[in-house]
Amino acid sequence: MGNNNFTILLVDDEPDILEFLSYNLKKEGYKVITCSNGRSAIEKARKEKPHLIILDVMMPELDGIETCNELKQIPELQKTIITFLTARGEDYSQIAGFEVGADDYITKPIRIKVFISRVKALLRRYDTYDSETTKPILISDKLYIDKEKYIVFMDGQEFALPKKEFELLALLMSTPNKVFTREEIFAQVWDNNVIVGDRTIDVHIRKIREKLKIDNIKTVKGVGYKFKDN
């Protein structure tokens, strides 16, 4: 997909930041929508169905964490990528963001070349996800996932997993009993060009286990994770 096929929703309560980022994204050919608070972001996301949402953490009315949590409950936005804008060193905000399903974070102060590079890396996932080599349906015991429709069923109950949790589960299930190293997981789920914290994978694995109540995902200490097929 070309840049002009992508829609980006920018959410920040600082007008100067919105104007600066919007201007530079439009220069790259992206369609850009802006708003200044979480409530408005949810309304515009429902209407526009953006490919990428860039959320500031600290906002009035509804902060970025709460906004992300609500966005992830909307079925038609399950494929939407969400990344946070955080002040440097806000470790709590980053981890809290991953807890509610965020895909990445970008730190302030913003360096525009780095920012644009990160945006491109995030949006490349739309071009690489539907690879012909990808198995569309994965089944294990009582767990069923359809990668084309982003559907997860466990014991007949449907679950709407955030995009990164879904892709991580799909990767592990793609080759049962294979140990995926942390490096492999970062490269295939987050992209080598995206910088994420060391605890990112652990947080996502924990959330998958809790939501689906499964013990198939095994930790291989010092190496990575595997999906044990019953």
C-alpha positions as CSV (number, residue, x, y, z in Angstrom):
1,M,0.0,0.0,0.0
2,G,1.2,3.5,-0.7
3,N,1.3,6.2,2.0
4,N,-1.8,7.9,0.5
5,N,-3.8,4.7,1.3
6,F,-3.1,5.0,5.0
7,T,-5.1,7.0,7.5
8,I,-3.5,8.2,10.8
9,L,-5.3,9.6,13.8
10,L,-3.2,12.0,15.9
11,V,-4.4,12.7,19.5
12,D,-2.7,15.3,21.7
13,D,-3.9,18.2,23.8
14,E,-1.0,20.4,22.6
15,P,-1.9,22.2,19.4
16,D,1.7,22.9,18.5
17,I,2.5,19.2,18.5
18,L,-0.6,18.3,16.5
19,E,0.3,20.9,13.9
20,F,4.0,19.8,13.7
21,L,3.3,16.1,13.4
22,S,0.3,16.5,11.1
23,Y,2.3,18.7,8.7
24,N,5.2,16.2,8.5
25,L,2.9,13.2,8.1
26,K,1.0,14.9,5.3
27,K,4.3,15.7,3.6
28,E,4.8,11.9,3.4
29,G,1.4,11.5,1.8
30,Y,-0.6,10.2,4.7
31,K,-4.2,11.1,5.4
32,V,-4.1,12.7,8.8
33,I,-7.0,13.3,11.3
34,T,-6.4,15.2,14.5
35,C,-8.2,15.7,17.8
36,S,-7.2,16.9,21.3
37,N,-8.8,14.5,23.8
38,G,-9.6,10.9,24.3
39,R,-13.4,11.1,23.9
40,S,-13.1,12.8,20.6
41,A,-10.5,10.2,19.5
42,I,-12.9,7.3,20.2
43,E,-15.6,9.0,18.1
44,K,-13.3,9.8,15.2
45,A,-11.8,6.3,15.3
46,R,-15.2,4.7,15.0
47,K,-16.1,6.9,12.1
48,E,-12.8,6.9,10.2
49,K,-11.3,3.5,11.1
50,P,-7.7,4.7,10.9
51,H,-4.8,2.3,10.2
52,L,-2.7,3.9,12.9
53,I,-3.6,5.9,16.1
54,I,-0.9,8.0,17.8
55,L,-2.0,8.8,21.4
56,D,-0.5,11.1,23.9
57,V,-0.5,9.6,27.4
58,M,-1.3,12.7,29.4
59,M,-4.6,14.3,28.2
60,P,-7.7,15.9,29.9
61,E,-11.1,14.1,30.2
62,L,-9.7,10.7,29.2
63,D,-6.0,9.9,29.3
64,G,-4.2,7.9,26.6
65,I,-4.2,4.6,28.6
66,E,-8.0,4.8,29.2
67,T,-8.6,5.8,25.6
68,C,-6.5,2.9,24.3
69,N,-8.4,0.5,26.5
70,E,-11.7,1.6,25.1
71,L,-10.5,1.6,21.5
72,K,-9.4,-2.0,21.9
73,Q,-12.9,-3.0,22.8
74,I,-14.3,-1.9,19.4
75,P,-14.4,-4.9,17.1
76,E,-13.9,-3.0,13.8
77,L,-10.7,-1.5,15.2
78,Q,-9.0,-4.8,16.1
79,K,-6.5,-4.4,13.3
80,T,-5.7,-0.7,14.1
81,I,-2.2,-0.1,15.3
82,I,-2.0,2.1,18.4
83,T,1.2,3.7,19.6
84,F,1.8,6.1,22.5
85,L,3.6,9.4,22.8
86,T,5.4,9.4,26.1
87,A,7.8,11.6,27.9
88,R,11.3,10.0,28.1
89,G,11.6,7.8,31.1
90,E,7.9,7.2,31.7
91,D,8.4,3.5,32.2
92,Y,5.1,3.1,34.0
93,S,3.2,4.6,31.1
94,Q,4.9,2.4,28.6
95,I,4.1,-0.8,30.5
96,A,0.6,0.3,31.3
97,G,0.1,1.0,27.6
98,F,1.2,-2.6,26.7
99,E,-1.2,-3.8,29.4
100,V,-4.2,-2.4,27.5
101,G,-3.0,-3.6,24.1
102,A,-0.8,-0.8,22.7
103,D,1.6,-1.9,19.9
104,D,4.5,0.5,20.5
105,Y,5.5,3.9,22.1
106,I,7.4,6.9,20.8
107,T,9.3,9.1,23.3
108,K,9.3,12.9,23.5
109,P,11.0,15.1,22.6
110,I,10.2,14.0,19.1
111,R,12.9,13.9,16.4
112,I,10.9,14.1,13.2
113,K,13.1,11.8,11.1
114,V,13.0,9.1,13.8
115,F,9.2,9.7,14.2
116,I,8.5,9.2,10.5
117,S,10.7,6.1,10.4
118,R,8.8,4.6,13.2
119,V,5.5,5.4,11.6
120,K,6.6,3.7,8.4
121,A,7.8,0.6,10.3
122,L,4.5,0.3,12.1
123,L,2.5,0.6,8.9
124,R,4.6,-1.8,6.9
125,R,2.9,-4.6,8.9
126,Y,-0.2,-4.1,6.8
127,D,1.8,-4.9,3.7
128,T,3.5,-8.0,5.2
129,Y,0.8,-9.5,7.3
130,D,-1.2,-11.1,4.4
131,S,1.7,-13.2,3.1
132,E,0.8,-16.1,0.9
133,T,2.9,-18.3,3.1
134,T,0.8,-17.6,6.2
135,K,-1.6,-20.3,7.3
136,P,-5.0,-18.6,7.6
137,I,-6.4,-20.9,10.3
138,L,-4.7,-22.5,13.3
139,I,-6.3,-25.0,15.5
140,S,-5.0,-26.6,18.7
141,D,-7.2,-28.6,21.1
142,K,-10.0,-26.2,22.1
143,L,-8.3,-23.1,20.7
144,Y,-9.1,-21.9,17.2
145,I,-7.8,-18.7,15.5
146,D,-8.5,-17.3,12.1
147,K,-5.6,-15.0,11.1
148,E,-7.5,-13.4,8.1
149,K,-10.5,-12.4,10.3
150,Y,-8.6,-11.8,13.5
151,I,-10.9,-14.2,15.4
152,V,-9.9,-16.2,18.4
153,F,-12.2,-18.9,19.9
154,M,-11.5,-20.8,23.1
155,D,-14.0,-23.5,24.1
156,G,-16.5,-21.9,21.7
157,Q,-16.1,-18.4,23.3
158,E,-14.9,-15.6,21.0
159,F,-12.1,-13.3,22.3
160,A,-11.1,-10.0,20.8
161,L,-7.4,-9.9,21.4
162,P,-5.4,-6.7,20.8
163,K,-3.4,-6.8,17.6
164,K,0.0,-7.6,19.1
165,E,-1.4,-10.3,21.4
166,F,-3.1,-11.9,18.5
167,E,0.0,-11.9,16.3
168,L,2.2,-13.2,19.1
169,L,-0.3,-16.1,19.8
170,A,-0.5,-16.8,16.0
171,L,3.3,-16.9,15.7
172,L,3.7,-19.4,18.5
173,M,0.9,-21.6,17.2
174,S,2.2,-21.5,13.7
175,T,4.9,-24.1,14.7
176,P,3.8,-26.0,17.8
177,N,6.5,-27.1,20.2
178,K,9.1,-24.9,18.4
179,V,11.0,-22.6,20.8
180,F,10.8,-19.0,19.4
181,T,13.7,-16.9,20.8
182,R,13.0,-13.5,22.1
183,E,14.9,-12.1,19.1
184,E,12.7,-14.0,16.6
185,I,9.5,-12.8,18.4
186,F,10.7,-9.2,18.3
187,A,11.6,-9.4,14.6
188,Q,8.4,-11.1,13.5
189,V,5.8,-9.4,15.7
190,W,7.3,-6.0,16.4
191,D,9.6,-5.5,13.4
192,N,13.4,-5.0,13.8
193,N,13.0,-1.3,13.2
194,V,10.7,-0.8,16.2
195,I,12.3,-0.4,19.6
196,V,10.4,-1.8,22.5
197,G,11.2,-2.5,26.2
198,D,12.6,-5.8,27.4
199,R,9.4,-6.7,29.3
200,T,7.2,-6.2,26.3
201,I,7.0,-9.9,25.3
202,D,6.5,-11.0,28.9
203,V,3.6,-8.6,29.4
204,H,1.8,-9.8,26.3
205,I,2.3,-13.4,27.1
206,R,0.9,-12.9,30.6
207,K,-2.2,-11.1,29.1
208,I,-2.8,-13.9,26.6
209,R,-2.6,-16.6,29.4
210,E,-4.9,-14.6,31.6
211,K,-7.5,-13.9,29.0
212,L,-7.7,-17.4,27.4
213,K,-6.9,-19.3,30.6
214,I,-4.5,-21.6,28.8
215,D,-1.2,-23.1,29.9
216,N,0.0,-24.1,26.4
217,I,2.4,-21.2,26.2
218,K,5.6,-22.4,27.9
219,T,8.5,-20.2,29.0
220,V,11.9,-21.5,28.1
221,K,14.2,-19.7,30.5
222,G,16.9,-17.7,28.9
223,V,15.7,-18.4,25.4
224,G,12.0,-17.6,24.7
225,Y,8.6,-19.2,24.4
226,K,6.9,-22.1,22.7
227,F,3.3,-23.3,22.2
228,K,3.0,-26.8,23.5
229,D,0.4,-28.7,21.5
230,N,-1.7,-31.1,23.6
